[in-house]
Amino acid sequence: MKVIRFVICMINEGYEASLELHKIYGVTSPLDNDPEEYLRIIDESGEDYLYPANWFEEVALGHIIEGRLLEAIAA
């Protein structure tokens, strides 16, 4: 699972155990059959699942912080 960008969760209605509000999550590349209005998010289970894209806001991180997050995900 390769993370291609990071987003912040703004809505988690019905998925409170899988997504924490205001937490940063990694986004992986979509699969061929994934709907365009969904993102493949690495959630609290550590697996990637589809969630509505409008539940998240993209976040721009500095190179050092982004590198540390990628290292933590890989560990």
N, CA, C and O atoms as a GROMACS GRO file, in nm:
protein
  300
    1MET      N    1   0.083  -0.118   0.000
    1MET     CA    2   0.000   0.000   0.000
    1MET      C    3   0.088   0.125   0.000
    1MET      O    4   0.156   0.153   0.099
    2LYS      N    5   0.088   0.198  -0.108
    2LYS     CA    6   0.168   0.319  -0.116
    2LYS      C    7   0.080   0.442  -0.097
    2LYS      O    8  -0.017   0.462  -0.170
    3VAL      N    9   0.116   0.522   0.001
    3VAL     CA   10   0.042   0.646   0.028
    3VAL      C   11   0.084   0.749  -0.076
    3VAL      O   12   0.203   0.772  -0.099
    4ILE      N   13  -0.016   0.813  -0.140
    4ILE     CA   14   0.014   0.913  -0.242
    4ILE      C   15  -0.012   1.055  -0.195
    4ILE      O   16   0.038   1.151  -0.255
    5ARG      N   17  -0.090   1.070  -0.087
    5ARG     CA   18  -0.117   1.203  -0.030
    5ARG      C   19  -0.182   1.186   0.106
    5ARG      O   20  -0.213   1.075   0.149
    6PHE      N   21  -0.203   1.299   0.174
    6PHE     CA   22  -0.264   1.297   0.306
    6PHE      C   23  -0.387   1.386   0.309
    6PHE      O   24  -0.394   1.488   0.241
    7VAL      N   25  -0.484   1.344   0.390
    7VAL     CA   26  -0.609   1.419   0.407
    7VAL      C   27  -0.645   1.422   0.555
    7VAL      O   28  -0.596   1.342   0.634
    8ILE      N   29  -0.733   1.516   0.591
    8ILE     CA   30  -0.786   1.525   0.728
    8ILE      C   31  -0.932   1.486   0.724
    8ILE      O   32  -1.008   1.531   0.638
    9CYS      N   33  -0.972   1.401   0.818
    9CYS     CA   34  -1.112   1.356   0.827
    9CYS      C   35  -1.198   1.468   0.887
    9CYS      O   36  -1.169   1.517   0.996
   10MET      N   37  -1.303   1.506   0.815
   10MET     CA   38  -1.394   1.610   0.861
   10MET      C   39  -1.532   1.555   0.897
   10MET      O   40  -1.606   1.618   0.973
   11ILE      N   41  -1.566   1.438   0.845
   11ILE     CA   42  -1.693   1.371   0.872
   11ILE      C   43  -1.664   1.222   0.890
   11ILE      O   44  -1.587   1.164   0.813
   12ASN      N   45  -1.726   1.160   0.992
   12ASN     CA   46  -1.708   1.016   1.012
   12ASN      C   47  -1.840   0.947   1.048
   12ASN      O   48  -1.839   0.838   1.106
   13GLU      N   49  -1.950   1.009   1.014
   13GLU     CA   50  -2.084   0.962   1.052
   13GLU      C   51  -2.106   0.814   1.018
   13GLU      O   52  -2.102   0.775   0.901
   14GLY      N   53  -2.129   0.734   1.122
   14GLY     CA   54  -2.152   0.592   1.104
   14GLY      C   55  -2.025   0.509   1.102
   14GLY      O   56  -2.032   0.386   1.101
   15TYR      N   57  -1.910   0.574   1.100
   15TYR     CA   58  -1.781   0.503   1.095
   15TYR      C   59  -1.687   0.552   1.205
   15TYR      O   60  -1.566   0.561   1.184
   16GLU      N   61  -1.743   0.582   1.320
   16GLU     CA   62  -1.664   0.638   1.430
   16GLU      C   63  -1.551   0.547   1.475
   16GLU      O   64  -1.447   0.596   1.520
   17ALA      N   65  -1.568   0.415   1.464
   17ALA     CA   66  -1.463   0.322   1.504
   17ALA      C   67  -1.351   0.314   1.400
   17ALA      O   68  -1.239   0.275   1.432
   18SER      N   69  -1.382   0.351   1.277
   18SER     CA   70  -1.285   0.340   1.168
   18SER      C   71  -1.214   0.471   1.135
   18SER      O   72  -1.102   0.470   1.085
   19LEU      N   73  -1.281   0.583   1.162
   19LEU     CA   74  -1.226   0.714   1.130
   19LEU      C   75  -1.241   0.808   1.248
   19LEU      O   76  -1.349   0.817   1.308
   20GLU      N   77  -1.133   0.878   1.283
   20GLU     CA   78  -1.138   0.978   1.390
   20GLU      C   79  -1.146   1.117   1.327
   20GLU      O   80  -1.070   1.149   1.235
   21LEU      N   81  -1.237   1.198   1.378
   21LEU     CA   82  -1.247   1.335   1.328
   21LEU      C   83  -1.117   1.411   1.348
   21LEU      O   84  -1.050   1.396   1.451
   22HIS      N   85  -1.082   1.492   1.251
   22HIS     CA   86  -0.967   1.582   1.254
   22HIS      C   87  -0.832   1.509   1.257
   22HIS      O   88  -0.730   1.570   1.289
   23LYS      N   89  -0.832   1.382   1.225
   23LYS     CA   90  -0.707   1.305   1.219
   23LYS      C   91  -0.658   1.300   1.075
   23LYS      O   92  -0.738   1.300   0.981
   24ILE      N   93  -0.526   1.296   1.058
   24ILE     CA   94  -0.465   1.286   0.926
   24ILE      C   95  -0.460   1.139   0.885
   24ILE      O   96  -0.419   1.053   0.962
   25TYR      N   97  -0.503   1.112   0.762
   25TYR     CA   98  -0.503   0.977   0.706
   25TYR      C   99  -0.430   0.976   0.573
   25TYR      O  100  -0.430   1.074   0.499
   26GLY      N  101  -0.367   0.862   0.544
   26GLY     CA  102  -0.303   0.842   0.415
   26GLY      C  103  -0.404   0.796   0.312
   26GLY      O  104  -0.497   0.722   0.342
   27VAL      N  105  -0.383   0.841   0.188
   27VAL     CA  106  -0.467   0.801   0.075
   27VAL      C  107  -0.381   0.717  -0.018
   27VAL      O  108  -0.268   0.755  -0.050
   28THR      N  109  -0.434   0.603  -0.061
   28THR     CA  110  -0.363   0.519  -0.157
   28THR      C  111  -0.421   0.540  -0.296
   28THR      O  112  -0.526   0.602  -0.311
   29SER      N  113  -0.354   0.488  -0.396
   29SER     CA  114  -0.401   0.499  -0.534
   29SER      C  115  -0.533   0.425  -0.550
   29SER      O  116  -0.552   0.318  -0.493
   30PRO      N  117  -0.624   0.483  -0.629
   30PRO     CA  118  -0.751   0.413  -0.652
   30PRO      C  119  -0.732   0.289  -0.738
   30PRO      O  120  -0.640   0.282  -0.819
   31LEU      N  121  -0.820   0.193  -0.719
   31LEU     CA  122  -0.823   0.076  -0.806
   31LEU      C  123  -0.904   0.112  -0.930
   31LEU      O  124  -0.977   0.212  -0.931
   32ASP      N  125  -0.892   0.032  -1.034
   32ASP     CA  126  -0.959   0.063  -1.161
   32ASP      C  127  -1.109   0.082  -1.148
   32ASP      O  128  -1.166   0.166  -1.218
   33ASN      N  129  -1.173   0.007  -1.060
   33ASN     CA  130  -1.319   0.013  -1.050
   33ASN      C  131  -1.369   0.102  -0.935
   33ASN      O  132  -1.489   0.102  -0.906
   34ASP      N  133  -1.281   0.177  -0.869
   34ASP     CA  134  -1.324   0.266  -0.761
   34ASP      C  135  -1.402   0.385  -0.817
   34ASP      O  136  -1.359   0.446  -0.915
   35PRO      N  137  -1.516   0.419  -0.756
   35PRO     CA  138  -1.591   0.537  -0.800
   35PRO      C  139  -1.509   0.664  -0.779
   35PRO      O  140  -1.434   0.674  -0.682
   36GLU      N  141  -1.523   0.761  -0.868
   36GLU     CA  142  -1.445   0.885  -0.862
   36GLU      C  143  -1.473   0.967  -0.737
   36GLU      O  144  -1.386   1.040  -0.691
   37GLU      N  145  -1.593   0.956  -0.682
   37GLU     CA  146  -1.630   1.039  -0.567
   37GLU      C  147  -1.588   0.978  -0.433
   37GLU      O  148  -1.632   1.023  -0.328
   38TYR      N  149  -1.503   0.874  -0.438
   38TYR     CA  150  -1.454   0.808  -0.318
   38TYR      C  151  -1.302   0.811  -0.314
   38TYR      O  152  -1.236   0.818  -0.418
   39LEU      N  153  -1.247   0.806  -0.192
   39LEU     CA  154  -1.103   0.795  -0.171
   39LEU      C  155  -1.074   0.663  -0.103
   39LEU      O  156  -1.154   0.614  -0.023
   40ARG      N  157  -0.960   0.606  -0.134
   40ARG     CA  158  -0.914   0.483  -0.069
   40ARG      C  159  -0.825   0.527   0.047
   40ARG      O  160  -0.710   0.565   0.028
   41ILE      N  161  -0.880   0.521   0.170
   41ILE     CA  162  -0.818   0.572   0.292
   41ILE      C  163  -0.764   0.456   0.376
   41ILE      O  164  -0.830   0.353   0.390
   42ILE      N  165  -0.644   0.473   0.431
   42ILE     CA  166  -0.593   0.376   0.529
   42ILE      C  167  -0.652   0.418   0.663
   42ILE      O  168  -0.610   0.517   0.722
   43ASP      N  169  -0.751   0.342   0.710
   43ASP     CA  170  -0.825   0.381   0.830
   43ASP      C  171  -0.764   0.321   0.956
   43ASP      O  172  -0.652   0.271   0.953
   44GLU      N  173  -0.838   0.325   1.066
   44GLU     CA  174  -0.788   0.278   1.196
   44GLU      C  175  -0.757   0.129   1.198
   44GLU      O  176  -0.682   0.083   1.285
   45SER      N  177  -0.811   0.053   1.104
   45SER     CA  178  -0.781  -0.091   1.097
   45SER      C  179  -0.644  -0.116   1.036
   45SER      O  180  -0.590  -0.226   1.047
   46GLY      N  181  -0.587  -0.013   0.973
   46GLY     CA  182  -0.459  -0.029   0.905
   46GLY      C  183  -0.473  -0.077   0.762
   46GLY      O  184  -0.374  -0.094   0.691
   47GLU      N  185  -0.596  -0.098   0.718
   47GLU     CA  186  -0.626  -0.140   0.582
   47GLU      C  187  -0.685  -0.024   0.504
   47GLU      O  188  -0.733   0.073   0.564
   48ASP      N  189  -0.682  -0.033   0.372
   48ASP     CA  190  -0.742   0.073   0.292
   48ASP      C  191  -0.886   0.037   0.254
   48ASP      O  192  -0.914  -0.074   0.208
   49TYR      N  193  -0.975   0.134   0.273
   49TYR     CA  194  -1.117   0.118   0.241
   49TYR      C  195  -1.166   0.245   0.172
   49TYR      O  196  -1.107   0.352   0.186
   50LEU      N  197  -1.274   0.231   0.098
   50LEU     CA  198  -1.334   0.345   0.029
   50LEU      C  199  -1.423   0.425   0.123
   50LEU      O  200  -1.506   0.369   0.195
   51TYR      N  201  -1.405   0.556   0.120
   51TYR     CA  202  -1.490   0.649   0.194
   51TYR      C  203  -1.522   0.766   0.102
   51TYR      O  204  -1.445   0.796   0.012
   52PRO      N  205  -1.636   0.832   0.124
   52PRO     CA  206  -1.671   0.947   0.040
   52PRO      C  207  -1.563   1.056   0.046
   52PRO      O  208  -1.518   1.094   0.154
   53ALA      N  209  -1.524   1.105  -0.069
   53ALA     CA  210  -1.418   1.207  -0.076
   53ALA      C  211  -1.457   1.335  -0.004
   53ALA      O  212  -1.370   1.405   0.049
   54ASN      N  213  -1.587   1.367  -0.001
   54ASN     CA  214  -1.629   1.492   0.064
   54ASN      C  215  -1.622   1.485   0.217
   54ASN      O  216  -1.654   1.583   0.284
   55TRP      N  217  -1.582   1.373   0.272
   55TRP     CA  218  -1.559   1.361   0.416
   55TRP      C  219  -1.420   1.410   0.456
   55TRP      O  220  -1.390   1.420   0.575
   56PHE      N  221  -1.336   1.442   0.360
   56PHE     CA  222  -1.195   1.472   0.384
   56PHE      C  223  -1.154   1.601   0.315
   56PHE      O  224  -1.212   1.641   0.214
   57GLU      N  225  -1.054   1.665   0.373
   57GLU     CA  226  -0.990   1.781   0.312
   57GLU      C  227  -0.842   1.748   0.294
   57GLU      O  228  -0.778   1.696   0.385
   58GLU      N  229  -0.790   1.777   0.176
   58GLU     CA  230  -0.649   1.752   0.150
   58GLU      C  231  -0.564   1.847   0.233
   58GLU      O  232  -0.602   1.962   0.256
   59VAL      N  233  -0.451   1.798   0.278
   59VAL     CA  234  -0.362   1.878   0.361
   59VAL      C  235  -0.222   1.878   0.297
   59VAL      O  236  -0.173   1.775   0.252
   60ALA      N  237  -0.161   1.996   0.294
   60ALA     CA  238  -0.025   2.010   0.243
   60ALA      C  239   0.069   2.008   0.362
   60ALA      O  240   0.058   2.090   0.454
   61LEU      N  241   0.162   1.915   0.362
   61LEU     CA  242   0.256   1.900   0.472
   61LEU      C  243   0.397   1.936   0.426
   61LEU      O  244   0.429   1.922   0.307
   62GLY      N  245   0.479   1.981   0.518
   62GLY     CA  246   0.619   2.003   0.486
   62GLY      C  247   0.688   1.870   0.458
   62GLY      O  248   0.640   1.764   0.500
   63HIS      N  249   0.800   1.875   0.387
   63HIS     CA  250   0.870   1.752   0.349
   63HIS      C  251   0.913   1.668   0.469
   63HIS      O  252   0.904   1.545   0.464
   64ILE      N  253   0.958   1.732   0.575
   64ILE     CA  254   1.004   1.658   0.693
   64ILE      C  255   0.888   1.586   0.759
   64ILE      O  256   0.898   1.468   0.792
   65ILE      N  257   0.778   1.656   0.780
   65ILE     CA  258   0.661   1.594   0.844
   65ILE      C  259   0.605   1.483   0.757
   65ILE      O  260   0.572   1.376   0.807
   66GLU      N  261   0.594   1.509   0.626
   66GLU     CA  262   0.542   1.406   0.536
   66GLU      C  263   0.632   1.282   0.539
   66GLU      O  264   0.582   1.170   0.540
   67GLY      N  265   0.762   1.302   0.540
   67GLY     CA  266   0.855   1.189   0.547
   67GLY      C  267   0.839   1.109   0.674
   67GLY      O  268   0.844   0.986   0.672
   68ARG      N  269   0.820   1.177   0.785
   68ARG     CA  270   0.801   1.106   0.913
   68ARG      C  271   0.671   1.029   0.915
   68ARG      O  272   0.666   0.918   0.968
   69LEU      N  273   0.565   1.085   0.859
   69LEU     CA  274   0.438   1.012   0.852
   69LEU      C  275   0.450   0.888   0.764
   69LEU      O  276   0.399   0.782   0.798
   70LEU      N  277   0.519   0.902   0.651
   70LEU     CA  278   0.538   0.786   0.563
   70LEU      C  279   0.620   0.677   0.631
   70LEU      O  280   0.592   0.558   0.615
   71GLU      N  281   0.722   0.716   0.708
   71GLU     CA  282   0.802   0.620   0.784
   71GLU      C  283   0.716   0.549   0.888
   71GLU      O  284   0.728   0.428   0.906
   72ALA      N  285   0.629   0.623   0.956
   72ALA     CA  286   0.543   0.564   1.058
   72ALA      C  287   0.444   0.465   0.997
   72ALA      O  288   0.417   0.361   1.056
   73ILE      N  289   0.391   0.497   0.880
   73ILE     CA  290   0.298   0.406   0.813
   73ILE      C  291   0.369   0.279   0.771
   73ILE      O  292   0.312   0.170   0.780
   74ALA      N  293   0.493   0.292   0.725
   74ALA     CA  294   0.569   0.176   0.677
   74ALA      C  295   0.612   0.084   0.791
   74ALA      O  296   0.637  -0.035   0.769
   75ALA      N  297   0.620   0.137   0.912
   75ALA     CA  298   0.669   0.058   1.027
   75ALA      C  299   0.569  -0.045   1.073
   75ALA      O  300   0.596  -0.118   1.168
   0.00000   0.00000   0.00000
